[in-house]
Amino acid sequence: MDRQRRAGLFFVLPAVAYFTCVFLIPLAESLLGSFYRTQPGGASQFVGSRLYVKVLTDPTFWQTVRNTVTLLFMSVPLTAVLALAVALGLHRLVSLRWRSVWTATYFLPFSVSLVAAALVWQWIYDPVYGVLNHLLGHLGLPPLKWLQSLDLVLPSLALINVWARLGFDTLIFLAALQAIPGEYYEAASIDGAGRWQMFGRVTLPLLNPQIVMVAILEIIFNFKVFDTVYATTQGGPASASQTVIMLLYDTAFKFFRLGDASVIAVFVFVSLLLLTLVQWRLFRRQVEY
Amino acid sequence: MKNGWRHLVVVGLVAAGGLVVFFPFFWMAVTSLKTVPEIQRIPLRVAPDRWTNFDNYREVFQRQPFGRFMLNSALVASVSAVSSLLVSSLAGYGFAKFRFPGRDILFFGIIGILMVPFQSVVVPLYLWVNRLGLLDTYAGILAPDLVSVFGVFLMRQAIEMVPTDYIEAARIDGGSEFGIFWRVVLPSVAPAMATLVIIKFMWTWNELFWPLVVINSPEMKVVTLGLVSFTNMYFIEYNLVTAAAVVSILPVLAIFLLCQRWVVRAVVMSGLKG
């Protein structure tokens, strides 16, 4: 018995040690670092909550929070709803062959790097030579400055994220749909339920865990998204697409204000934790009938 | 006949959506075969003048050490996939089949790391890599990518399904604990191992944030950084950018198309088990 206990610990030890070094200790250091100001020379000085006051009263910081939240509101619901619709459509396809072809097509964007995706979209969005504006021209509409205008830059970026994530969420929904026993629908139809009633009373409630899951994953993804913004607008025009993560990157690795960056890092950690917990509690309750 | 008509509408909508989703790939491929005057032509022509014009591809490799970028990415992604597989399988076995004090706390502690966004630990991690003199090295890029939480989770789920009787039988036959792991457990979870290797390779290949932080010199760049470097000019030559993009995504696209089953499994695993 004792040999087994030791063996078990021995098996998990490498992973535990690794995650401690790469995540736990740095996380603790981020927390600590947010209370110290580091001079360019390397000396650091304890400043209490001064950096928190500095960052959290900075209007630029709140601007990036607003941008991030706006991006979140534009892409998360859209991705989830579209993914559900696509999954329902794919689930209805009779030909298994075509179902797998279209599933793969929807999933394709998820498998490539966000950098490549963002650059191709930037080309599609190009104000002068972009195919999207050519298309608008054919419809008799004026060209738009997708990534260059203050109003359009966030929706345009959100669309790239939706495109990139749609297939992932679709797969999750599709797998769940396929796991619903057909008898449930038979029973519902014997009880005289129509299509919409079946969707509302059988499908949606049974998909609830996946919907919560997708919502949480998408919020985390869109909150942390960096590649698409960095590869295209770099936060511009005039900081209109500067997100919290972009600000963190700039603060730490462009301006080397590591203390300020640690405050932002703590902010990101705490807000994601709260968002996830709140969502979890809110939606989990609805599953229990 | 009402149902047949409905089905046709569904098929049409699914196909239309699929084509829209696919369009950027088509557009990327087509643009990569055009010259600069061609991409600036008004009115726009969809097809390139010459379908066999691969000048942009040649230019991509001439202007930047793009072959080197690809090699760097391949190396980093392979090491991260293999090391992740090894450590995750060990941990998955330990968590699934052994009882020891603190097991559940450790396991949920690791799962809890999913809640920690990488960006929250990036500054201390950068300072550590710097202190250890690993900036601008393969070891530096690999540092946070050697094991993934998802891997531990996936392997634990898979190994839990292995009948404990097999393991007990091997133990009675006098096998060492590691020998049992290697000869009994691992062979029975091959599908999960394939899934993990493939998905981890793709993830590391596609990563941008951390390489951007630790890499400075051109010859250490990975392919995502190489791609970005084509845009650091006043006028973005999209014919080159798209050619570079095609080159950079070909390996992962190939892996995805060949191993679709395993990738799908990974996604479903991460979704079904909240």
Interface residues (C-beta under 8 A of the other chain):
Chain A: R3 Q4 R5 R6 A7 G8 L9 F10 F11 V12 P14 A15 V16 Y18 F19 V22 F23 L24 I25 P26 L27 E29 S30 G33 V86 G89 L90 R92 L93 V94 W98 S100 W102 T103 A104 T105 Y106 F107 L108 P109 S111 V112 S113 L114 V115 A116 A117 L119 V120 W121 Q122 W123 I124 D126 V128 Y129 V131 H134 W163 L166 G167 F168 L171 I172 A175 A176 A179 P209 Q210 V212 M213 V214 L217 I220 F223 K224 F226 D227 Y230 A231 I245 L248 Y249 A252 F253 L258 A261 S262 A265 V266 V268 F269 L272 L273 T276
Chain B: H7 V10 V11 L13 V14 A15 G17 G18 V21 F22 P24 F25 W27 M28 T31 I39 Q40 I42 P43 L44 V87 S88 L90 A91 Y93 G94 F95 K97 F98 R99 F100 P101 R103 L106 G109 I110 I113 M115 V116 P117 F118 Q119 S120 V121 V122 V123 P124 L125 Y126 L127 W128 A143 P144 L146 V147 V149 V152 E177 F181 M202 W205 N206 E207 L208 F209 L212 V213 V223 T224 L227 V228 F230 T231 I236 Y238 V241 T242 A245 S248 I249 V252 L253 I255 F256 L257 Q260 V263 V264 V267 V268 S270 G271 L272 G274
